[in-house]
Amino acid sequence: MIRRVVFNQKGGVGKTTIVCNLAAIAAARGQRTLVIDLDTQGNATQYLLGRKATRADRTAADFFESTLAFSLQPAPLMSFATTTPFENLDLVASDPRLDDLQVKLETKQKVQKLRQALDKLRGYDAVYIDTPPALNFYSRSALIASTRCLIPFDCDEFSRQALYTLLDNLQEIRADHNEALEIEGIVVNQFQPRARLPARVVAELRAEGQPLLEQSLSSSVKVKESHERHLPMIALDPRHRVTREFVALYEALD
């Protein structure tokens, strides 16, 4: 089972869009797929559930809260999943209560609980985890629980400086907690190849030997439309250029 986390400590780089679109492609190809939304903003939950986002019976907060209670047989992770409108695609929804739970979970040292739950998870072919834009309890839990990490990147100098810190943090987590975590690479998002700055930044990062993927994702108003309509690109417009880019990225990773 693929266990992929999409992570960057900087916000606004497209983590949620990449998670939901890759997961939707996997589901469309017949893989039973689970998205776990650990960002309290709940953008992945909104993207995949739309108006039903507030109606999830059980959420990621309920899962983590259950780890605080002593139980010889904790509820399986799949019992916290909600069915989305897309075939083969389920979601463990975000919840604002995650913020309130964070201190308790850190105090009780529950950072391994998501990995333990995924180790026992059956019935899914792929898991995609959306993370907060910070190295906090939930993003650490996701990195410890995953076997693959994809890093979204937008081409500006602030993102570049943050990238070096991010790569150092990932190496530390690999060394201390999860040697199985593979850094799949850096995917450039909202790329504008005709603009000088993005092209220069990408060229310089490649020259440094950073793990940039060949596949990039273009900037497009169609992506914003997909957010508004709560339809991943593969469902909204399978022939669109950005959809093809997501498919190419999916095929390169899998």
Contacts in CASP RR format, 6 or more apart in sequence:
PFRMAT RR
TARGET T0000
AUTHOR 0000-0000-0000
METHOD contacts of the structure
MODEL  1
MIRRVVFNQKGGVGKTTIVCNLAAIAAARGQRTLVIDLDTQGNATQYLLG
RKATRADRTAADFFESTLAFSLQPAPLMSFATTTPFENLDLVASDPRLDD
LQVKLETKQKVQKLRQALDKLRGYDAVYIDTPPALNFYSRSALIASTRCL
IPFDCDEFSRQALYTLLDNLQEIRADHNEALEIEGIVVNQFQPRARLPAR
VVAELRAEGQPLLEQSLSSSVKVKESHERHLPMIALDPRHRVTREFVALY
EALD
1 118 0 8 1.000
1 121 0 8 1.000
1 124 0 8 1.000
1 125 0 8 1.000
1 126 0 8 1.000
1 127 0 8 1.000
2 26 0 8 1.000
2 125 0 8 1.000
2 126 0 8 1.000
2 127 0 8 1.000
2 147 0 8 1.000
2 148 0 8 1.000
2 254 0 8 1.000
3 118 0 8 1.000
3 126 0 8 1.000
3 127 0 8 1.000
3 129 0 8 1.000
3 145 0 8 1.000
3 146 0 8 1.000
3 147 0 8 1.000
3 148 0 8 1.000
4 22 0 8 1.000
4 126 0 8 1.000
4 127 0 8 1.000
4 128 0 8 1.000
4 129 0 8 1.000
4 146 0 8 1.000
4 147 0 8 1.000
4 148 0 8 1.000
4 149 0 8 1.000
4 150 0 8 1.000
4 184 0 8 1.000
4 253 0 8 1.000
5 128 0 8 1.000
5 129 0 8 1.000
5 131 0 8 1.000
5 139 0 8 1.000
5 142 0 8 1.000
5 143 0 8 1.000
5 145 0 8 1.000
5 146 0 8 1.000
5 148 0 8 1.000
5 149 0 8 1.000
5 150 0 8 1.000
6 15 0 8 1.000
6 18 0 8 1.000
6 19 0 8 1.000
6 22 0 8 1.000
6 128 0 8 1.000
6 129 0 8 1.000
6 130 0 8 1.000
6 131 0 8 1.000
6 149 0 8 1.000
6 150 0 8 1.000
6 151 0 8 1.000
6 152 0 8 1.000
7 15 0 8 1.000
7 131 0 8 1.000
7 139 0 8 1.000
7 142 0 8 1.000
7 143 0 8 1.000
7 149 0 8 1.000
7 150 0 8 1.000
7 151 0 8 1.000
7 166 0 8 1.000
7 170 0 8 1.000
8 15 0 8 1.000
8 133 0 8 1.000
8 151 0 8 1.000
8 152 0 8 1.000
8 153 0 8 1.000
8 162 0 8 1.000
8 163 0 8 1.000
8 166 0 8 1.000
9 133 0 8 1.000
9 134 0 8 1.000
9 135 0 8 1.000
9 139 0 8 1.000
9 162 0 8 1.000
9 165 0 8 1.000
9 166 0 8 1.000
9 169 0 8 1.000
10 133 0 8 1.000
10 158 0 8 1.000
10 159 0 8 1.000
10 162 0 8 1.000
10 166 0 8 1.000
11 133 0 8 1.000
12 133 0 8 1.000
12 154 0 8 1.000
13 133 0 8 1.000
13 152 0 8 1.000
13 153 0 8 1.000
13 154 0 8 1.000
13 159 0 8 1.000
13 189 0 8 1.000
14 152 0 8 1.000
14 154 0 8 1.000
14 189 0 8 1.000
14 190 0 8 1.000
15 39 0 8 1.000
15 130 0 8 1.000
15 131 0 8 1.000
15 133 0 8 1.000
15 152 0 8 1.000
16 39 0 8 1.000
16 43 0 8 1.000
16 44 0 8 1.000
16 47 0 8 1.000
16 130 0 8 1.000
17 47 0 8 1.000
17 189 0 8 1.000
17 223 0 8 1.000
17 227 0 8 1.000
18 150 0 8 1.000
18 152 0 8 1.000
18 187 0 8 1.000
18 189 0 8 1.000
18 217 0 8 1.000
18 246 0 8 1.000
18 249 0 8 1.000
19 35 0 8 1.000
19 44 0 8 1.000
19 128 0 8 1.000
19 129 0 8 1.000
19 130 0 8 1.000
20 35 0 8 1.000
20 44 0 8 1.000
20 47 0 8 1.000
20 48 0 8 1.000
20 128 0 8 1.000
20 130 0 8 1.000
20 232 0 8 1.000
21 232 0 8 1.000
21 233 0 8 1.000
21 234 0 8 1.000
21 246 0 8 1.000
22 128 0 8 1.000
22 246 0 8 1.000
22 249 0 8 1.000
22 250 0 8 1.000
22 253 0 8 1.000
23 33 0 8 1.000
23 35 0 8 1.000
23 89 0 8 1.000
23 126 0 8 1.000
23 128 0 8 1.000
23 232 0 8 1.000
24 86 0 8 1.000
24 89 0 8 1.000
24 232 0 8 1.000
24 233 0 8 1.000
24 234 0 8 1.000
24 235 0 8 1.000
25 232 0 8 1.000
25 234 0 8 1.000
25 246 0 8 1.000
25 247 0 8 1.000
25 250 0 8 1.000
26 33 0 8 1.000
26 88 0 8 1.000
26 125 0 8 1.000
26 126 0 8 1.000
26 128 0 8 1.000
26 250 0 8 1.000
26 254 0 8 1.000
27 33 0 8 1.000
27 86 0 8 1.000
27 87 0 8 1.000
27 88 0 8 1.000
27 89 0 8 1.000
28 86 0 8 1.000
28 87 0 8 1.000
28 88 0 8 1.000
28 234 0 8 1.000
28 235 0 8 1.000
30 87 0 8 1.000
30 88 0 8 1.000
30 125 0 8 1.000
31 88 0 8 1.000
31 125 0 8 1.000
31 126 0 8 1.000
32 88 0 8 1.000
32 90 0 8 1.000
32 123 0 8 1.000
32 124 0 8 1.000
32 125 0 8 1.000
32 126 0 8 1.000
33 88 0 8 1.000
33 89 0 8 1.000
33 90 0 8 1.000
33 124 0 8 1.000
33 125 0 8 1.000
33 126 0 8 1.000
33 127 0 8 1.000
33 128 0 8 1.000
34 78 0 8 1.000
34 81 0 8 1.000
34 90 0 8 1.000
34 91 0 8 1.000
34 92 0 8 1.000
34 121 0 8 1.000
34 124 0 8 1.000
34 126 0 8 1.000
34 127 0 8 1.000
34 128 0 8 1.000
35 44 0 8 1.000
35 48 0 8 1.000
35 84 0 8 1.000
35 89 0 8 1.000
35 90 0 8 1.000
35 91 0 8 1.000
35 92 0 8 1.000
35 127 0 8 1.000
35 128 0 8 1.000
35 129 0 8 1.000
35 130 0 8 1.000
36 60 0 8 1.000
36 91 0 8 1.000
36 92 0 8 1.000
36 114 0 8 1.000
36 127 0 8 1.000
36 128 0 8 1.000
36 129 0 8 1.000
36 130 0 8 1.000
36 142 0 8 1.000
37 43 0 8 1.000
37 44 0 8 1.000
37 45 0 8 1.000
37 60 0 8 1.000
37 91 0 8 1.000
37 92 0 8 1.000
37 93 0 8 1.000
37 94 0 8 1.000
37 130 0 8 1.000
38 60 0 8 1.000
38 94 0 8 1.000
38 98 0 8 1.000
38 129 0 8 1.000
38 130 0 8 1.000
38 131 0 8 1.000
38 132 0 8 1.000
38 138 0 8 1.000
38 139 0 8 1.000
38 141 0 8 1.000
38 142 0 8 1.000
39 94 0 8 1.000
39 130 0 8 1.000
39 131 0 8 1.000
39 132 0 8 1.000
39 133 0 8 1.000
39 138 0 8 1.000
40 94 0 8 1.000
40 95 0 8 1.000
40 96 0 8 1.000
40 98 0 8 1.000
40 99 0 8 1.000
40 132 0 8 1.000
41 94 0 8 1.000
41 132 0 8 1.000
42 53 0 8 1.000
42 93 0 8 1.000
42 94 0 8 1.000
43 130 0 8 1.000
44 91 0 8 1.000
44 94 0 8 1.000
44 130 0 8 1.000
45 53 0 8 1.000
45 56 0 8 1.000
45 91 0 8 1.000
45 93 0 8 1.000
45 94 0 8 1.000
46 53 0 8 1.000
46 230 0 8 1.000
47 227 0 8 1.000
47 230 0 8 1.000
47 232 0 8 1.000
48 84 0 8 1.000
48 85 0 8 1.000
48 86 0 8 1.000
48 89 0 8 1.000
48 91 0 8 1.000
48 230 0 8 1.000
48 232 0 8 1.000
49 55 0 8 1.000
49 56 0 8 1.000
49 82 0 8 1.000
49 84 0 8 1.000
49 85 0 8 1.000
49 91 0 8 1.000
49 93 0 8 1.000
49 230 0 8 1.000
50 230 0 8 1.000
51 230 0 8 1.000
53 93 0 8 1.000
56 82 0 8 1.000
56 91 0 8 1.000
56 93 0 8 1.000
56 95 0 8 1.000
57 82 0 8 1.000
58 79 0 8 1.000
58 80 0 8 1.000
58 81 0 8 1.000
58 82 0 8 1.000
59 80 0 8 1.000
59 92 0 8 1.000
59 93 0 8 1.000
59 94 0 8 1.000
59 95 0 8 1.000
59 97 0 8 1.000
60 80 0 8 1.000
60 92 0 8 1.000
60 93 0 8 1.000
60 94 0 8 1.000
60 95 0 8 1.000
60 98 0 8 1.000
61 95 0 8 1.000
61 96 0 8 1.000
61 97 0 8 1.000
61 98 0 8 1.000
61 101 0 8 1.000
62 80 0 8 1.000
62 95 0 8 1.000
63 75 0 8 1.000
63 77 0 8 1.000
63 80 0 8 1.000
63 92 0 8 1.000
63 117 0 8 1.000
64 98 0 8 1.000
64 101 0 8 1.000
64 105 0 8 1.000
64 110 0 8 1.000
64 113 0 8 1.000
65 97 0 8 1.000
65 101 0 8 1.000
66 74 0 8 1.000
66 75 0 8 1.000
67 74 0 8 1.000
67 105 0 8 1.000
67 108 0 8 1.000
67 110 0 8 1.000
67 113 0 8 1.000
68 101 0 8 1.000
68 104 0 8 1.000
68 105 0 8 1.000
68 108 0 8 1.000
68 110 0 8 1.000
74 117 0 8 1.000
76 117 0 8 1.000
76 120 0 8 1.000
76 121 0 8 1.000
77 92 0 8 1.000
77 117 0 8 1.000
77 118 0 8 1.000
77 120 0 8 1.000
77 121 0 8 1.000
78 90 0 8 1.000
78 121 0 8 1.000
78 122 0 8 1.000
78 123 0 8 1.000
78 124 0 8 1.000
80 92 0 8 1.000
81 90 0 8 1.000
81 91 0 8 1.000
81 92 0 8 1.000
82 90 0 8 1.000
82 91 0 8 1.000
82 92 0 8 1.000
82 93 0 8 1.000
83 90 0 8 1.000
84 90 0 8 1.000
84 91 0 8 1.000
86 232 0 8 1.000
86 235 0 8 1.000
90 124 0 8 1.000
98 138 0 8 1.000
102 136 0 8 1.000
102 137 0 8 1.000
102 138 0 8 1.000
105 111 0 8 1.000
105 137 0 8 1.000
106 137 0 8 1.000
110 141 0 8 1.000
111 137 0 8 1.000
111 140 0 8 1.000
111 141 0 8 1.000
111 144 0 8 1.000
111 177 0 8 1.000
112 141 0 8 1.000
112 144 0 8 1.000
113 141 0 8 1.000
114 141 0 8 1.000
114 142 0 8 1.000
114 144 0 8 1.000
114 145 0 8 1.000
115 141 0 8 1.000
115 144 0 8 1.000
115 145 0 8 1.000
115 178 0 8 1.000
117 145 0 8 1.000
118 127 0 8 1.000
118 145 0 8 1.000
121 127 0 8 1.000
127 146 0 8 1.000
129 142 0 8 1.000
129 145 0 8 1.000
129 146 0 8 1.000
131 138 0 8 1.000
131 139 0 8 1.000
131 142 0 8 1.000
132 138 0 8 1.000
132 139 0 8 1.000
135 169 0 8 1.000
140 173 0 8 1.000
140 177 0 8 1.000
143 149 0 8 1.000
143 170 0 8 1.000
143 173 0 8 1.000
143 177 0 8 1.000
143 178 0 8 1.000
143 181 0 8 1.000
144 173 0 8 1.000
144 177 0 8 1.000
144 178 0 8 1.000
144 181 0 8 1.000
146 178 0 8 1.000
146 181 0 8 1.000
147 180 0 8 1.000
147 181 0 8 1.000
147 182 0 8 1.000
148 181 0 8 1.000
148 182 0 8 1.000
148 184 0 8 1.000
148 253 0 8 1.000
149 170 0 8 1.000
149 181 0 8 1.000
149 182 0 8 1.000
149 183 0 8 1.000
149 184 0 8 1.000
149 185 0 8 1.000
150 184 0 8 1.000
150 185 0 8 1.000
150 187 0 8 1.000
150 253 0 8 1.000
151 163 0 8 1.000
151 166 0 8 1.000
151 167 0 8 1.000
151 183 0 8 1.000
151 185 0 8 1.000
151 186 0 8 1.000
151 187 0 8 1.000
152 186 0 8 1.000
152 187 0 8 1.000
152 189 0 8 1.000
153 159 0 8 1.000
153 163 0 8 1.000
153 186 0 8 1.000
153 187 0 8 1.000
153 188 0 8 1.000
153 189 0 8 1.000
153 212 0 8 1.000
154 188 0 8 1.000
154 189 0 8 1.000
154 190 0 8 1.000
155 188 0 8 1.000
155 191 0 8 1.000
155 192 0 8 1.000
155 197 0 8 1.000
155 198 0 8 1.000
155 201 0 8 1.000
155 202 0 8 1.000
156 197 0 8 1.000
156 201 0 8 1.000
157 201 0 8 1.000
160 201 0 8 1.000
160 205 0 8 1.000
163 186 0 8 1.000
163 205 0 8 1.000
163 210 0 8 1.000
167 183 0 8 1.000
167 210 0 8 1.000
170 181 0 8 1.000
170 183 0 8 1.000
173 181 0 8 1.000
174 181 0 8 1.000
174 183 0 8 1.000
183 211 0 8 1.000
184 211 0 8 1.000
184 213 0 8 1.000
184 253 0 8 1.000
185 211 0 8 1.000
185 212 0 8 1.000
185 213 0 8 1.000
186 205 0 8 1.000
186 210 0 8 1.000
186 211 0 8 1.000
186 212 0 8 1.000
186 213 0 8 1.000
187 213 0 8 1.000
187 215 0 8 1.000
187 216 0 8 1.000
187 217 0 8 1.000
187 249 0 8 1.000
188 198 0 8 1.000
188 202 0 8 1.000
188 212 0 8 1.000
188 213 0 8 1.000
188 216 0 8 1.000
188 217 0 8 1.000
189 216 0 8 1.000
189 217 0 8 1.000
190 217 0 8 1.000
190 218 0 8 1.000
190 219 0 8 1.000
191 198 0 8 1.000
191 202 0 8 1.000
191 216 0 8 1.000
191 217 0 8 1.000
191 218 0 8 1.000
191 219 0 8 1.000
192 198 0 8 1.000
192 218 0 8 1.000
192 219 0 8 1.000
193 199 0 8 1.000
202 212 0 8 1.000
205 212 0 8 1.000
206 212 0 8 1.000
213 249 0 8 1.000
213 252 0 8 1.000
214 252 0 8 1.000
215 245 0 8 1.000
215 248 0 8 1.000
215 249 0 8 1.000
215 252 0 8 1.000
216 245 0 8 1.000
217 242 0 8 1.000
217 245 0 8 1.000
217 246 0 8 1.000
217 249 0 8 1.000
218 241 0 8 1.000
218 242 0 8 1.000
218 245 0 8 1.000
220 240 0 8 1.000
220 241 0 8 1.000
220 242 0 8 1.000
222 233 0 8 1.000
222 236 0 8 1.000
222 237 0 8 1.000
222 240 0 8 1.000
222 242 0 8 1.000
223 233 0 8 1.000
223 242 0 8 1.000
225 236 0 8 1.000
226 232 0 8 1.000
226 233 0 8 1.000
226 236 0 8 1.000
226 237 0 8 1.000
229 236 0 8 1.000
233 240 0 8 1.000
233 242 0 8 1.000
233 243 0 8 1.000
233 246 0 8 1.000
234 243 0 8 1.000
234 246 0 8 1.000
234 247 0 8 1.000
236 243 0 8 1.000
237 243 0 8 1.000
END
